Amino acid sequence: MGRSFLSVRLHAKDITDRWERVSRPLPNQKRPCGARLAGMGKKHSSEAFFGCDSALEAVLFSALLELREQQDGGKTGVDP
């Protein structure tokens, strides 16, 4: 028997893919924002799986980390 539910990782990928699809029909000036948000959601979501029970929580956490990094001018605020 196969899985009856999506893993958090696959669900997070589905969420960010859906965000990219939804941004396609937007007007040209807003389209890059939706694609950028989906990209930010993908960037750290694999690390967030360990601490988050929900795929949406992992994707949003990843996007917020990326926004914070952009505000700090590229500094992560984490020791190497």
C-alpha positions in Angstrom: 0.0 0.0 0.0 1.1 3.5 -0.8 0.9 6.6 1.3 -2.5 8.1 1.8 -1.1 11.6 2.6 1.5 13.9 1.2 4.7 14.3 3.1 5.5 17.8 4.4 8.2 18.2 1.7 5.8 17.3 -1.2 3.0 19.4 0.2 5.4 22.4 0.5 6.4 21.9 -3.1 2.8 21.8 -4.2 2.1 25.1 -2.3 5.0 26.9 -3.9 4.1 25.5 -7.4 0.5 26.7 -6.8 1.8 30.2 -5.9 3.8 30.3 -9.2 0.8 29.2 -11.2 -1.4 31.8 -9.6 1.1 34.6 -10.3 1.2 33.8 -14.1 -2.1 35.5 -15.0 -1.4 38.6 -13.0 -0.5 41.9 -14.7 3.2 42.1 -15.8 4.2 44.4 -13.0 2.8 42.1 -10.3 3.8 38.8 -11.8 7.5 38.9 -10.6 6.3 39.4 -7.0 4.3 36.2 -7.0 7.2 34.2 -8.6 9.7 35.8 -6.1 7.5 34.9 -3.2 7.3 31.3 -4.4 11.1 31.2 -4.8 11.6 32.5 -1.3 9.2 29.9 0.0 11.3 27.1 -1.6 14.7 28.4 -0.5 14.7 27.3 3.2 11.6 25.2 3.5 13.6 21.9 3.4 15.4 23.0 6.6 12.1 24.2 8.2 10.6 20.7 7.8 12.4 19.6 11.0 10.8 22.2 13.1 7.4 22.7 11.5 4.5 20.3 11.5 2.7 22.1 8.6 3.9 22.5 5.0 2.4 26.0 4.9 4.1 26.9 8.1 7.5 25.8 6.6 7.0 27.7 3.4 5.9 30.9 5.1 8.8 30.6 7.6 11.2 30.3 4.7 9.7 33.3 2.9 10.0 35.4 6.1 13.6 34.4 6.5 14.3 35.6 3.0 12.5 38.9 3.6 14.5 39.4 6.7 17.8 38.7 4.9 16.9 41.2 2.2 16.1 43.8 4.9 19.5 43.2 6.4 21.3 43.7 3.1 22.2 40.1 2.6 23.4 39.4 6.1 21.8 36.3 7.6 22.4 37.2 11.3 23.6 33.7 11.9 27.2 32.7 12.7 28.8 30.6 10.0 
